[in-house]
Amino acid sequence: MGETAREILIERADTTHVHDIFEIGKLCFSDAWREETVFHDMEGPQSEYFIAKVDGKVAGYGCFWFVLDEGQLVNIGVHPEFRRLGIGARLLEAGLAECRKRAMKTLFLEVRTSNEKAQNLYWKYGFKVLGLRKGVYDLPKEDGYIMEVEVVKG
C-alpha cells in the first residue's frame, strides 16, 4: 500500500525555530553553522528563514539573504526522514517569492560540485552556472559552482 500524501506547510521561521534549524543543518551539512550563528543570522536585517512543516514537525528550512537588489540562497536543508517529498523545491519557491516581493533582480547561490541533486533542482528553476570557486568548501575540500537566476526582468 502506498503512503498517503502528507501536508507540507511553508512558513516564516522565527527564533523559536533556531534549534530545529540547527539540528537539521547538522544532518545535512558537514560544515553546519553553530546554533548561536543561526540565531545571530536570523536576527540580521538581511536574512529571511523559511521552514517546512510536515505533520507539525519542522522537516526543512531555507535561509536567504537580501542585499540591495540581489538575493542569495544561503542554505536549504531537509531532514533525511522527509526527503523526496518536494520540500526543497517548496522552500526554494518561498525564497523566490520573497525575492519578487522585495524586487530583487537576481538570486545567487553556491553549491558543491558533487551535489548533483541540488544542482538538478536549481536547473529546473532556471539557474545557470556563472563560475567556479576553487576549494571553497571544507570537510571535505571541494569546489563550488556559483549559480544565478534572474528574478525580476529589468
N, C-alpha and C positions, 0 to 999 in steps of 0.2 A: 504494500500500500504506500502511496506517495504521501509526503509530508504536506500538511495544509499550509496555505500561504500565510506568511507572518506579516503583521503590520509593522512597517518601518516608519517611525516619526523622526523628522529632522527639525531641530530647534536650536536656537542660540544657546551657547553654553555660558555659564557664569562660574564664579569661584567655587560654588558648591560642587562643581564637576571636576575640579582640578585633580583629585585623587584618581578618579576613574580614567581621565585622560592620561595621567602619568602611568597607571598600570597597563593600559593598552599600548602606550608608547614603548614600554619595556618589552612587551611581547612582539612588537613589530620592528623595532629599530635597534641595531647593535650599539648605536651612539645616542640612545634616547636622552631627552632632557630630564634633569632632576625635577622633582615636584616643585621646588621653590622657583625654578626657572619658568616652569609652565605658569605658575601663579603670577610671577612678576610680568611675564609677557602678556598674559591675559588682561592685566590692568593697564597696559600701554594703550595710548590713543590710536596707534596704527593697527592694532590686532583685532581680529574677529574670529571667534571659535564657534564651530557648529558641532553638535553631537547628533548621533543617530541612536534612537532607542528601539529595541525590539523586545516586545513583551515587558516593557517597563525598565529594561536593563540597558545601560549605556553599552552599545555594541561597537561604536566607532566615533571618530572625531576628525575634523578638518580644521587646520589653522591657516589663516590667510592674513597677510599684511597689506595695507593700503597706504601708499605714499604718493602724494601729488596725483598724477593721473595713471599710475601703474599699480597693479595688484601683483602680489606674489603668493603662490601656493607654497606654504612652508612645509606642511605635513598633512597627509591623510593616513590614518591608521585604523584598521578594522580588526577587532578581536578575532583570533583564529576560529572560534566557535561559530562566528557569524559571517564568515567569508562566503562568497559566491551567491549572495542574496541581492547584489546590486547596491550595496551600501556605499562603496567607494564612489560610484557614479552619482548617487544621490547627494553625497557630500560635495563633490565637485560641482554639481549643478547649483547647490546652495551658494557656493563661493562665486560662481559665475553670475548668479542673480544679484549678489551683493555688489559685484563689480559694475554691473549695469546700473544699479541703484545709485552708486557713487560716481557714475560717469567715468569709470576707468577706461583708458584706451586699450590696454593690453593686460594680460595675465601671464606672468612668468612662472617657471618652476625649474627645479634642478632634480634630476633623477639618476640613480646609479645606472651605469651602462648595462649591468647584468639584470636589472629589474624590468624584464620584458612584459610582465603582466601589467605593471603600472604604465609603461610606455604605450601598450596597446589601448588602454583606457584613454590616455591623453590624445593619441592619434584619432580615436573615434570622435573626440570633441574638437578636432581641428587644429591641435597643437602641431607646431613644426619645430624641428631641431635648428637652433641658431648657432650652436657651437659646442665645444667640448672643453671641460675643465679637467686638466690632468691632475690626478692624485688628490682630488678634493675631499674624498671620503676616507675615513679611517675605520678600522675594525670591521672588515679588512680594508686595506688601502685600495682605492678604486677610483676610476674616472667617473665624471658625471656629465650627462647631457644637459645643456641649457635649452629649454623649450619655451615657446611663446604661442599664444593665440590672441588674435585681435578680438576685442570685446565690443568696443564702440567704433564703428567705422567713421573716420573723420577725414 
